[in-house]
Each structure stands twice: as structure tokens, then as C-alpha cells.
Amino acid sequence: MTGDRRSILIDARVNALPGAHGIARSVMQLAAHLPPPRGRVLRVLVNAHREQIFPLSALPPHAEVINTDITLPAVHRCRELARLIRAAGADVLWVPYPTFTPVIRPCPVVVTIHDCTIENDVGFAGGWPRQAGLRLVTWAVLRRAAATTAPTRAALADILQHYPYAPRPTLVPNGVDARPFAGVTPADVAAACTRYQLPRQFILTVGAHRPHKNHGVLVRALAALPAAVSLVIVGYFDRSFTDPLPGLIARLGLESRVRLIPEVDDGLLPAVYRASSVFAFPSLAEGYGLPVLEAMACGTPVVASDIPALAEVSGSAAVLIPPDDVAGWAGALGRVLADPATAARLSAAGPPVAAGTGWERGAAALSGVLSAVAAGRPAAFPAAGVLPDAGVLPDAGVLPAGEMRPAGEVRAG
């Protein structure tokens, strides 16, 4: 690494943060699809000595990987980090979450806010001190940022409600690589069923055990469905929150019908989607909703919450139900399970939607943002407070429509 070669720098240290699957996936996938910058080098900052969530080999060949032992929570090493950024010759730094922004900023910063889940509800934050702390940090970061990105128009609108001064709000969508999800074989499904002891007929949901994921509505809906139907919940247990699910499951006498799986191997996740009879995503708040697209890519029928981000991502390929309507969830899931025609219609509608949401879209948009900031071209962005029209970005063309705190306190995913 030589400082005389100017660069675009990506902070991917989140890929070594346990439990940060959602943000790590977004960072690594967008980085993997970034084209070589014009006149600059693409550099990626990692903690390679720590266990990685996704393999660093997925980064593009033209990216120079910078390994450091300065971890995300190591605020006391802010001067070392600033020297490292300078040595990398960074003309711009992309930070994937507000509270990961360096205290000392030697170059302009582009920050991603995946959603405003914590800002919207103190219960989602785990208490008012954490909510207030995140608001304060985000406020300070945005005041000095060069640009703000979010994965959906719904998320951008939410950001501008809470932070109307957010600089140059720009759409950089997430996506899904549909190939591994579309290529699932019966042998793959059998292997997943054996490894995770999956029931014969089950509703699947994927998401960390956090209040806004709203898993309880599915447990309550399950009580109204036939006894042969089970529920499988795949998700990390966030110790920042008390999990009410075990108590609820016991009170309803559903212990034999609900399976909690903390983690599924990435290679077997598509087969788990395919093994399910229907995918349910009852979130109260989301910035994107990647599992919805993954399920659609598999051809699995999807029932999701009728909230702006999920409606934007899924289009007409999912059944949308108000997130707190237990009877509505039971009815919708029951119809998909009992009516082959409804299931077939949803199965056929999903893959084309997922196929149109490749990571190349977001990478092209992000490349345009970072290149414009690095070149000092603020006029290339929409005016502050104005949402971009269909993601019009410099060097990115027109995109079609389509999820940090310190360690252990990641809100997305």
C-alpha cells in the first residue's frame, strides 16, 4: 500500500463482527460487484485476523485488501486509524453504519443508514438510553458526512423524517444473487432437512431475535393452523433483548411445533428455503428485507408485512398482511398451505422479481456516489432533502425500483 496512489476506501471490518450478518452481507456483496474506479485504486479495510462472516476471497481481484488489528469498537485507537486512512491515500471512505464512522476523518465520508428501526420505537432500541445514544451519534455523523445512502426509497423517506439535514440522500439498493437459490436440488433439500431436523410441512421465517422482527405473531397464528403445520425460525439470538418467544411457545403448548435454529450454514440456506411450504416475514420495520427476495428466488411462496420497504421490494409477488393482524396471518398462511393454486401463483411470481434485484444495481449506484465524492463533484447529487428519482446517480444510469452500533449492538439483519 502506497499513499501516492489515491484510492476509494471501503470499511468492511463489520465482516468480523459476530451477529452482523445483514450488514456484512451488504458490504461484502456491494464491494464484490464494484467496478474498478477510474483513476483510483479500490481498497478494502478488514480485520483478517478475526473470524470472517463471509470469505474475503469474494472481494474483487482489483481490490487491495488492507488488514488491520484496529477493530470497530476500538475508539481509543482513532489516531492510528486516521493514519491508516491517510496511508491508504483515501479520497473517500464508505462507512456501512453511522456509529462505525471514524472519530478523526482524514477524508470525506459516505455513510449508509439501513433503516430507522431504532429511531421509530424505543422498544426496538432496547431502551431510551440506547435510542438517544444512537440518535446523537447519527446526528453528529450526518452533520459532517458527504453523502447518505439507504437501500430503499422507503428507508430514505424515513431517514429524512428523523434527520432532515441528511446530506445528499441517495438510493443504493441491496440485492440478491439468485443463482444459488434457483439451483437447489432435491439432494440439497434432503441434506438440509437431515442436518437441521426440519419438519415435513413448515412455515419458515429468517431473522434475528429482536422485537421488530415480530416472530410472536407467527407463533400465535400457528395455534390457529392445522396440527400438521410447524414453524421454523432461523435467527441469531440477540442478548441485548429479552426473548419472549420461549414463554409464548410454552403458554400456547406449541413446543413440538416450533423449531428455533440460531444459524444455518450459508451453503444450505437456499435448501432450507426450498424445503419450506411458505415463507413468512412479519417484521414491524425494515429497511430492505433481503430474506423476502431470497425466498422468492427459491420459488417459495411469500407472505410478508404490509410495510413500505417490503411492499417496495416484493411488488405484487407476495401476499402482504398488516404485521399485528394475527387472524390475517393465520388466514393468509392457511390459504397458501391449503390451496395449491395460490401457492403455485406465488411460487411463479417470485423468481422474476428476485432476478431483477442483482447486486450489480447497488454496486453501480455506490460506485457513482463514491466516485463523485472522491472527485469533489457535489453537484452530481440530488439536493439535500430531495429523494433521488429512481436512483439517478452519476456513472450509474437509472436503477429500477426494487438493512452501527458498537460490537454486539447491530440493528440490521
BELJOQUI-V969340 format. One record per pair of residues at least 24 apart in sequence whose C-alpha atoms are under 8 Angstrom apart, sorted by the first residue. I is the first residue (numbers start at 1). GAP is how many residues later the second one is. D is the distance in Angstrom with one decimal. If there is no record, write none. Layout:
i = (I | I)
gap = (GAP | GAP)
d = (D | D)
This chain:
i = (1 | 1 | 1 | 2 | 2 | 2 | 3 | 3 | 3 | 3 | 4 | 5 | 5 | 5 | 5 | 6 | 6 | 6 | 6 | 6 | 6 | 7 | 7 | 7 | 7 | 7 | 7 | 7 | 7 | 7 | 8 | 8 | 8 | 8 | 8 | 8 | 8 | 8 | 8 | 8 | 8 | 8 | 9 | 9 | 9 | 9 | 9 | 9 | 9 | 9 | 9 | 9 | 9 | 10 | 10 | 10 | 10 | 10 | 10 | 10 | 11 | 11 | 11 | 11 | 11 | 11 | 11 | 12 | 12 | 12 | 12 | 13 | 13 | 13 | 13 | 13 | 14 | 15 | 15 | 15 | 15 | 15 | 16 | 16 | 16 | 16 | 16 | 16 | 16 | 17 | 17 | 17 | 17 | 18 | 18 | 18 | 19 | 19 | 19 | 19 | 20 | 20 | 20 | 21 | 21 | 22 | 22 | 22 | 23 | 23 | 23 | 23 | 24 | 24 | 25 | 26 | 26 | 27 | 28 | 28 | 28 | 29 | 29 | 30 | 30 | 30 | 30 | 30 | 30 | 31 | 31 | 31 | 32 | 32 | 32 | 33 | 33 | 33 | 33 | 34 | 34 | 34 | 34 | 34 | 34 | 35 | 35 | 35 | 36 | 36 | 37 | 37 | 38 | 43 | 47 | 72 | 72 | 72 | 73 | 73 | 73 | 75 | 75 | 78 | 78 | 78 | 79 | 82 | 91 | 91 | 91 | 92 | 92 | 92 | 93 | 94 | 96 | 97 | 97 | 98 | 98 | 98 | 98 | 98 | 98 | 99 | 99 | 99 | 99 | 99 | 99 | 99 | 100 | 100 | 100 | 101 | 108 | 108 | 108 | 108 | 109 | 109 | 109 | 109 | 110 | 110 | 110 | 110 | 110 | 110 | 111 | 111 | 111 | 111 | 111 | 112 | 112 | 112 | 113 | 113 | 113 | 113 | 113 | 114 | 114 | 114 | 114 | 114 | 114 | 114 | 115 | 115 | 115 | 115 | 115 | 115 | 115 | 115 | 115 | 116 | 116 | 116 | 116 | 116 | 117 | 117 | 117 | 117 | 117 | 118 | 119 | 123 | 124 | 124 | 124 | 126 | 126 | 134 | 139 | 142 | 142 | 143 | 146 | 147 | 147 | 150 | 151 | 151 | 151 | 152 | 152 | 152 | 152 | 152 | 152 | 153 | 153 | 153 | 154 | 154 | 154 | 154 | 155 | 155 | 155 | 155 | 156 | 157 | 160 | 164 | 165 | 165 | 166 | 166 | 167 | 167 | 168 | 168 | 168 | 168 | 168 | 168 | 169 | 169 | 169 | 169 | 169 | 169 | 170 | 170 | 170 | 170 | 170 | 170 | 170 | 171 | 171 | 171 | 171 | 172 | 172 | 172 | 172 | 172 | 172 | 173 | 173 | 173 | 173 | 173 | 174 | 174 | 174 | 174 | 174 | 174 | 175 | 175 | 175 | 175 | 175 | 175 | 175 | 176 | 176 | 176 | 176 | 176 | 176 | 176 | 176 | 177 | 177 | 177 | 177 | 178 | 178 | 178 | 178 | 178 | 178 | 180 | 181 | 181 | 181 | 181 | 181 | 181 | 182 | 182 | 182 | 184 | 184 | 184 | 184 | 185 | 188 | 188 | 189 | 189 | 189 | 189 | 192 | 192 | 192 | 193 | 193 | 196 | 198 | 199 | 201 | 201 | 201 | 201 | 201 | 202 | 202 | 202 | 202 | 202 | 202 | 202 | 203 | 203 | 203 | 203 | 203 | 203 | 203 | 203 | 203 | 204 | 204 | 204 | 204 | 204 | 204 | 204 | 204 | 204 | 204 | 205 | 205 | 205 | 205 | 205 | 205 | 205 | 206 | 206 | 206 | 206 | 206 | 207 | 207 | 207 | 207 | 207 | 208 | 208 | 208 | 208 | 208 | 208 | 209 | 209 | 209 | 209 | 209 | 210 | 210 | 210 | 210 | 211 | 212 | 212 | 212 | 213 | 213 | 213 | 213 | 213 | 214 | 214 | 214 | 214 | 215 | 215 | 215 | 216 | 216 | 216 | 217 | 217 | 217 | 217 | 217 | 217 | 218 | 218 | 218 | 218 | 218 | 219 | 219 | 219 | 220 | 220 | 221 | 221 | 221 | 221 | 222 | 223 | 223 | 224 | 225 | 225 | 227 | 229 | 230 | 230 | 230 | 231 | 231 | 231 | 232 | 232 | 232 | 232 | 233 | 233 | 233 | 233 | 234 | 234 | 234 | 234 | 234 | 235 | 235 | 235 | 235 | 236 | 236 | 237 | 238 | 240 | 240 | 270 | 270 | 270 | 273 | 273 | 274 | 274 | 274 | 276 | 277 | 277 | 278 | 278 | 278 | 278 | 278 | 279 | 280 | 281 | 282 | 283 | 284 | 286 | 286 | 287 | 288 | 288 | 289 | 289 | 290 | 293 | 293 | 293 | 294 | 295 | 296 | 296 | 296 | 296 | 296 | 296 | 297 | 297 | 297 | 297 | 297 | 297 | 298 | 298 | 299 | 299 | 299 | 299 | 299 | 299 | 300 | 300 | 300 | 301 | 301 | 301 | 301 | 301 | 301 | 302 | 303 | 303 | 312 | 312 | 313 | 313 | 314 | 314 | 315 | 315 | 316 | 317 | 317 | 317 | 317 | 318 | 318 | 357 | 361 | 364 | 364 | 365 | 365 | 365 | 365 | 365 | 365 | 367 | 367 | 368 | 368 | 368 | 368 | 369 | 369)
gap = (65 | 86 | 87 | 85 | 86 | 87 | 83 | 84 | 85 | 86 | 85 | 35 | 36 | 83 | 84 | 34 | 35 | 82 | 83 | 84 | 85 | 33 | 34 | 35 | 36 | 81 | 82 | 83 | 84 | 85 | 29 | 32 | 33 | 34 | 35 | 82 | 83 | 84 | 85 | 362 | 363 | 366 | 33 | 34 | 35 | 36 | 76 | 79 | 81 | 82 | 83 | 84 | 85 | 32 | 33 | 34 | 35 | 83 | 84 | 85 | 33 | 34 | 35 | 82 | 83 | 84 | 85 | 32 | 33 | 34 | 84 | 32 | 33 | 34 | 58 | 59 | 58 | 31 | 32 | 37 | 38 | 39 | 30 | 31 | 32 | 34 | 35 | 36 | 37 | 35 | 36 | 390 | 391 | 35 | 389 | 390 | 217 | 219 | 389 | 391 | 390 | 392 | 393 | 32 | 392 | 381 | 390 | 391 | 73 | 380 | 389 | 390 | 29 | 30 | 29 | 148 | 377 | 69 | 26 | 30 | 31 | 29 | 330 | 144 | 329 | 330 | 332 | 333 | 336 | 28 | 29 | 332 | 26 | 27 | 28 | 27 | 326 | 327 | 330 | 26 | 326 | 329 | 330 | 332 | 333 | 328 | 329 | 332 | 26 | 27 | 330 | 334 | 333 | 45 | 24 | 28 | 334 | 335 | 27 | 333 | 334 | 27 | 28 | 24 | 25 | 26 | 25 | 24 | 282 | 283 | 284 | 278 | 281 | 282 | 277 | 276 | 308 | 307 | 308 | 39 | 40 | 43 | 44 | 306 | 307 | 35 | 38 | 39 | 42 | 305 | 306 | 307 | 304 | 305 | 306 | 40 | 37 | 38 | 265 | 266 | 35 | 36 | 37 | 38 | 35 | 36 | 37 | 38 | 39 | 260 | 31 | 34 | 36 | 37 | 38 | 36 | 37 | 38 | 35 | 36 | 37 | 46 | 290 | 36 | 37 | 41 | 173 | 174 | 289 | 298 | 35 | 40 | 43 | 44 | 171 | 172 | 173 | 288 | 297 | 39 | 42 | 43 | 46 | 171 | 95 | 168 | 169 | 170 | 294 | 293 | 43 | 88 | 86 | 87 | 88 | 114 | 115 | 271 | 24 | 24 | 25 | 24 | 227 | 222 | 226 | 137 | 136 | 137 | 252 | 135 | 136 | 157 | 160 | 161 | 250 | 156 | 159 | 234 | 133 | 154 | 155 | 158 | 131 | 132 | 133 | 154 | 231 | 230 | 225 | 221 | 219 | 220 | 218 | 219 | 217 | 218 | 213 | 214 | 215 | 216 | 217 | 218 | 213 | 215 | 216 | 217 | 218 | 219 | 199 | 211 | 212 | 217 | 218 | 221 | 223 | 194 | 217 | 219 | 220 | 189 | 190 | 191 | 193 | 194 | 219 | 186 | 188 | 189 | 192 | 229 | 114 | 116 | 183 | 185 | 187 | 188 | 115 | 118 | 182 | 183 | 184 | 186 | 187 | 114 | 117 | 118 | 178 | 179 | 181 | 182 | 183 | 178 | 180 | 181 | 182 | 116 | 119 | 120 | 176 | 177 | 180 | 90 | 89 | 90 | 113 | 114 | 116 | 117 | 115 | 116 | 117 | 86 | 87 | 90 | 114 | 86 | 80 | 83 | 82 | 83 | 85 | 86 | 76 | 79 | 80 | 79 | 82 | 65 | 34 | 31 | 27 | 28 | 29 | 75 | 76 | 27 | 28 | 29 | 30 | 74 | 75 | 76 | 26 | 27 | 28 | 29 | 73 | 74 | 75 | 76 | 77 | 27 | 28 | 29 | 30 | 69 | 72 | 73 | 74 | 75 | 76 | 26 | 27 | 28 | 29 | 74 | 75 | 76 | 27 | 28 | 29 | 75 | 85 | 26 | 27 | 28 | 29 | 206 | 26 | 27 | 28 | 29 | 30 | 205 | 26 | 27 | 28 | 29 | 34 | 27 | 28 | 31 | 33 | 30 | 71 | 72 | 73 | 68 | 69 | 70 | 71 | 72 | 68 | 69 | 70 | 109 | 30 | 67 | 68 | 28 | 29 | 32 | 65 | 106 | 107 | 108 | 109 | 112 | 62 | 64 | 108 | 111 | 112 | 29 | 30 | 39 | 32 | 106 | 105 | 106 | 108 | 109 | 108 | 29 | 31 | 106 | 105 | 109 | 30 | 28 | 27 | 28 | 29 | 26 | 27 | 28 | 26 | 27 | 28 | 29 | 25 | 26 | 27 | 28 | 26 | 27 | 28 | 29 | 30 | 25 | 26 | 27 | 28 | 26 | 27 | 25 | 170 | 168 | 169 | 24 | 25 | 28 | 25 | 27 | 24 | 25 | 26 | 24 | 24 | 60 | 24 | 25 | 55 | 58 | 59 | 24 | 24 | 24 | 41 | 40 | 39 | 24 | 117 | 116 | 25 | 115 | 24 | 114 | 113 | 57 | 60 | 61 | 60 | 55 | 51 | 53 | 54 | 55 | 57 | 58 | 53 | 54 | 55 | 56 | 57 | 58 | 52 | 53 | 47 | 48 | 49 | 50 | 51 | 52 | 46 | 47 | 50 | 35 | 42 | 43 | 45 | 46 | 49 | 44 | 29 | 30 | 89 | 90 | 88 | 89 | 39 | 88 | 38 | 87 | 33 | 29 | 32 | 33 | 36 | 28 | 32 | 45 | 38 | 31 | 32 | 26 | 28 | 29 | 30 | 31 | 34 | 28 | 29 | 25 | 26 | 27 | 28 | 24 | 25)
d = (7.9 | 7.5 | 6.4 | 6.7 | 6.6 | 7.3 | 7.1 | 4.8 | 5.4 | 4.5 | 6.6 | 7.0 | 7.0 | 7.9 | 6.1 | 5.4 | 6.3 | 7.4 | 4.6 | 5.9 | 6.5 | 4.9 | 4.5 | 5.6 | 6.5 | 6.8 | 5.5 | 4.7 | 5.9 | 7.5 | 7.5 | 6.8 | 6.2 | 5.0 | 6.1 | 5.5 | 6.0 | 5.4 | 6.4 | 7.1 | 7.8 | 7.3 | 6.2 | 4.8 | 5.7 | 7.2 | 8.0 | 7.6 | 5.7 | 7.7 | 6.2 | 4.8 | 6.4 | 7.8 | 6.3 | 4.7 | 6.0 | 5.8 | 4.9 | 6.8 | 6.1 | 4.9 | 6.9 | 7.2 | 6.2 | 5.7 | 7.2 | 6.4 | 5.5 | 5.4 | 7.9 | 6.3 | 4.5 | 5.5 | 6.9 | 6.7 | 7.3 | 7.6 | 8.0 | 5.6 | 5.4 | 6.6 | 7.8 | 6.3 | 7.7 | 5.9 | 5.7 | 4.7 | 6.1 | 7.8 | 7.6 | 6.6 | 7.7 | 7.5 | 7.9 | 7.1 | 6.6 | 7.9 | 7.0 | 7.4 | 6.1 | 7.5 | 7.0 | 6.8 | 6.3 | 6.1 | 5.9 | 4.1 | 7.3 | 6.2 | 6.5 | 6.8 | 7.2 | 7.6 | 7.3 | 6.4 | 7.7 | 6.9 | 7.4 | 7.5 | 7.0 | 8.0 | 6.6 | 7.8 | 6.3 | 7.6 | 6.6 | 5.0 | 7.9 | 6.4 | 7.4 | 7.1 | 6.1 | 4.5 | 5.0 | 7.0 | 6.7 | 5.9 | 5.6 | 7.6 | 7.7 | 5.1 | 6.8 | 7.9 | 6.4 | 7.8 | 7.7 | 7.3 | 6.5 | 7.9 | 7.5 | 7.2 | 8.0 | 7.6 | 6.7 | 6.3 | 7.0 | 7.2 | 8.0 | 5.5 | 6.2 | 7.9 | 7.4 | 6.7 | 6.1 | 6.4 | 6.9 | 6.1 | 7.9 | 4.9 | 7.8 | 6.6 | 6.5 | 5.2 | 8.0 | 7.5 | 7.6 | 4.4 | 7.5 | 7.2 | 5.6 | 6.3 | 8.0 | 5.6 | 7.6 | 7.5 | 6.3 | 6.8 | 7.8 | 4.7 | 5.1 | 7.0 | 5.7 | 6.9 | 7.6 | 7.0 | 6.7 | 5.9 | 7.2 | 7.7 | 8.0 | 5.2 | 5.5 | 7.2 | 6.0 | 5.6 | 4.9 | 5.9 | 7.5 | 7.3 | 7.8 | 6.8 | 6.5 | 5.2 | 6.4 | 5.7 | 4.7 | 5.7 | 7.1 | 6.3 | 5.4 | 7.7 | 8.0 | 5.4 | 6.3 | 7.0 | 5.4 | 7.6 | 4.3 | 7.0 | 7.4 | 5.4 | 7.5 | 7.3 | 6.3 | 4.3 | 7.9 | 6.2 | 7.6 | 7.2 | 6.4 | 6.4 | 8.0 | 7.5 | 7.6 | 5.9 | 6.9 | 8.0 | 7.7 | 7.4 | 7.5 | 7.1 | 7.3 | 5.6 | 5.8 | 6.9 | 6.3 | 7.4 | 7.2 | 5.7 | 6.8 | 7.7 | 6.9 | 7.8 | 7.9 | 7.8 | 6.6 | 6.1 | 7.2 | 6.6 | 6.2 | 6.5 | 7.5 | 7.9 | 7.3 | 7.6 | 8.0 | 7.6 | 7.2 | 5.7 | 5.2 | 7.5 | 8.0 | 5.2 | 7.7 | 6.8 | 7.1 | 7.5 | 6.6 | 6.2 | 6.9 | 6.7 | 6.9 | 7.0 | 5.4 | 7.5 | 6.1 | 5.9 | 6.1 | 4.8 | 7.2 | 7.8 | 7.4 | 6.7 | 7.0 | 7.2 | 6.4 | 7.4 | 8.0 | 7.7 | 7.6 | 7.0 | 6.1 | 6.9 | 8.0 | 7.4 | 6.8 | 7.9 | 5.2 | 7.8 | 4.8 | 7.6 | 5.5 | 6.0 | 7.4 | 7.9 | 6.9 | 4.7 | 8.0 | 7.3 | 7.3 | 7.6 | 7.7 | 6.3 | 8.0 | 5.8 | 7.1 | 7.9 | 4.9 | 5.0 | 4.7 | 7.7 | 7.2 | 7.2 | 6.7 | 6.6 | 6.8 | 7.8 | 6.0 | 5.3 | 6.1 | 7.8 | 8.0 | 5.7 | 6.8 | 7.2 | 5.4 | 7.9 | 6.5 | 5.9 | 7.5 | 6.8 | 4.9 | 7.7 | 6.8 | 8.0 | 5.6 | 4.9 | 5.9 | 5.2 | 7.6 | 6.6 | 5.9 | 7.4 | 7.7 | 7.8 | 7.3 | 5.7 | 4.7 | 6.7 | 6.9 | 5.8 | 6.0 | 6.1 | 6.0 | 7.3 | 7.4 | 7.8 | 7.8 | 6.7 | 6.9 | 5.5 | 6.3 | 6.7 | 6.1 | 5.4 | 4.5 | 5.3 | 6.6 | 5.5 | 5.7 | 7.2 | 7.4 | 6.2 | 4.7 | 6.1 | 6.0 | 6.0 | 5.2 | 5.8 | 6.7 | 6.0 | 4.9 | 6.1 | 7.7 | 7.2 | 5.9 | 7.7 | 6.4 | 4.8 | 6.0 | 7.9 | 6.5 | 5.1 | 6.3 | 5.9 | 5.2 | 5.9 | 5.9 | 4.7 | 5.7 | 7.4 | 6.5 | 7.6 | 6.3 | 4.7 | 7.2 | 6.3 | 7.6 | 4.3 | 4.6 | 6.1 | 6.7 | 6.3 | 6.2 | 6.0 | 5.0 | 5.8 | 6.8 | 7.7 | 6.5 | 6.6 | 7.5 | 7.7 | 5.8 | 5.1 | 6.0 | 7.9 | 6.5 | 4.4 | 6.3 | 7.5 | 5.8 | 5.3 | 6.3 | 7.7 | 7.6 | 6.7 | 7.7 | 7.9 | 6.4 | 7.5 | 7.3 | 7.7 | 6.6 | 7.7 | 5.8 | 7.7 | 8.0 | 7.5 | 7.5 | 7.3 | 8.0 | 7.7 | 6.8 | 7.8 | 7.9 | 6.6 | 5.5 | 6.7 | 6.1 | 4.6 | 6.8 | 7.1 | 7.4 | 6.4 | 6.7 | 6.6 | 7.9 | 7.2 | 4.6 | 5.8 | 7.8 | 6.2 | 4.8 | 6.3 | 5.9 | 4.8 | 6.1 | 7.3 | 7.7 | 6.3 | 5.0 | 6.1 | 6.2 | 4.7 | 5.6 | 6.2 | 7.1 | 7.7 | 6.4 | 4.7 | 5.9 | 4.8 | 6.3 | 6.6 | 7.9 | 7.8 | 7.2 | 7.6 | 7.9 | 6.8 | 6.7 | 6.8 | 5.9 | 7.3 | 6.2 | 7.3 | 7.4 | 6.8 | 6.0 | 7.5 | 7.4 | 7.2 | 7.3 | 6.3 | 5.7 | 6.3 | 5.4 | 6.5 | 5.9 | 7.3 | 7.0 | 5.2 | 6.9 | 5.6 | 7.4 | 7.1 | 7.9 | 7.7 | 7.7 | 5.3 | 7.2 | 7.9 | 7.2 | 7.9 | 4.2 | 5.3 | 7.4 | 6.1 | 6.2 | 4.5 | 7.8 | 7.9 | 5.2 | 7.0 | 8.0 | 6.9 | 7.8 | 4.5 | 6.4 | 7.9 | 5.9 | 5.8 | 7.5 | 5.3 | 7.5 | 7.5 | 5.8 | 7.7 | 4.9 | 4.9 | 7.4 | 6.9 | 7.3 | 7.1 | 7.3 | 6.0 | 7.7 | 4.8 | 7.1 | 7.6 | 7.8 | 8.0 | 7.9 | 6.1 | 5.0 | 5.4 | 7.3 | 6.6 | 7.5 | 6.6 | 6.6 | 7.5 | 5.0 | 7.4 | 6.1 | 7.8 | 7.7 | 5.1 | 8.0 | 7.6 | 7.4 | 6.0 | 4.9 | 5.2 | 5.7 | 7.0 | 7.0)
